[in-house]
Amino acid sequence: MQGTLSVWRAKRRLVHKSLGFDYPGIETLQIKPEDWHSVAVILYVYGYNYLRSQCAYDVAPGGLLASVYHLTRIEYGVNQAEEVCIKVFTHRKRESYDMLGITYDSHPRLKRILMPESWIGWPLRKDYIAPNFYEIQDAY
């Protein structure tokens, strides 16, 4: 079953795949990585101007990675906001950088924010091998 946003995109011949609805009834669309920028601009113009969350996950060991965006359309004077979930499946060259290692083209300052810059590997990947040692550092 397609939602209103999927039907809207289909009428305009915008390539996507409807993944149905999640448990609170939010429509989920899959798009190609190379279409993300244009889709983001179109959704922004259409009123989805608030990025509620962005996350990523490892689909399978050695397989694809998924970058997930929850966008919200907020209109003043309307009691209920509309939401959409966009999923972009990519090969291992892109992901949420710090924990999964996804790099984004043209990102102005891609760096680790949760892990030390010297950390080797991507802890949330399913093929990650945890080191058998942990260094405790002074907090001061």
Secondary structure, DSSP 8 states (H G I E B T S, - for coil): ---HHHHHHHHTT---EEEEE-TT--EEEEE-GGGHHHHHHHHHHTT--EEEEEEEEE-STTS-EEEEEEEEE--TT-SS-EEEEEEEEE-TT-S-HHHH----TT-SS---SSS-TT--S-TTSTT----S--------
